[in-house]
Amino acid sequence: MSAHPNPAPEAVAAIIPAMNEADRIGATVTAAKRIPGVDMVIVVDDGSNDDTGPLARRAGAEVITHPKNKGKAQAMMTGAFALRNREISDADPGIEPTHRALLFIDGDLEDSAVNTAPLTAPVLADEADMTIAILPAQKRKGGGFGFVVGLAKKGIAELSGFEATQPLSGMRCLSREAFDAALPFAAGWGVEAAMTIDVVNAGLRVEEVECDLHHRVTGRDLKAQLHRAAQYRDVARALAVRRVRRLRNGGSAEVKKDGKK
């Protein structure tokens, strides 16, 4: 049984932040709709200059458009807040709205998006408040040198005590309580590491789940290295913010959003 009073969600909304994923978004949306329990797919088109939005809508997603790119973290929050507004407006007057679990998935997963299904089961069963996908080794060559992953893994362990297998995994399922505990999301590429720290330190249950997912692998050219430098910067910034927060609270790892233990 859960230690918190909120009821377990009965359905799942898949939220897909996407930028310039026209080649993949249709297949990703179609696969997400096949996940058991998913009754809504929301794509946040984050400033794309291709047909990501129209193709997502054609595949059956509800689409929210950022005219200009705001970054993954903001796109995730846009989708979740839009869902919350829908749930409140759909509720009968005087009745507390029910909240879906939030399944965040990347727009480039294509057909493998359906394999995020194992993330939803523990949250729907009230056995976990947040689940994180562990991905297999990718079939295509590429990938970095592990600097960003190492930074995130070490920082999460230091600041929350949680030993993350894949600290930068973006495929996650959250209860509404876990989502609220992680607000406001850290900017840019620091969102996942920060989310893990904040949810664990809120006293909520986090579980890693193996999922057979395949996505585009970043190479090792100059563009890829600049991308990793931005990742490193954002993760370091998110960790620094949480170190300061911990110091302000007497060195305790258990830190609430209002600054109280």
Salt bridges, closest charged atoms under 4 A:
GLU21 OE1 - ARG24 NH1 3.71
GLU21 OE2 - ARG216 NH2 3.04
ASP39 OD1 - ARG100 NE 2.74
ASP46 OD1 - HIS66 ND1 2.82
GLU62 OE1 - ARG86 NH2 2.57
GLU87 OE1 - HIS99 ND1 2.64
GLU87 OE2 - ARG100 NH1 3.39
GLU87 OE1 - ARG176 NH2 3.59
ASP106 OD1 - LYS72 NZ 3.43
ASP108 OD2 - ARG216 NH1 3.87
ASP126 OD1 - HIS4 NE2 3.96
ASP126 OD1 - ARG205 NH2 2.84
ASP129 OD1 - HIS4 NE2 2.86
ASP129 OD2 - ARG205 NE 2.85
GLU158 OE1 - ARG243 NH2 2.85
GLU158 OE2 - ARG246 NH2 3.21
GLU177 OE1 - HIS4 ND1 3.16
ASP180 OD1 - ARG84 NH2 2.64
GLU192 OE2 - LYS72 NZ 2.69
ASP198 OD2 - ARG242 NH2 2.97
ASP198 OD1 - ARG245 NH1 3.58
ASP198 OD2 - LYS257 NZ 2.90
ASP212 OD1 - HIS214 NE2 3.03
ASP234 OD1 - ARG233 NE 2.89
ASP234 OD1 - ARG237 NH1 3.88
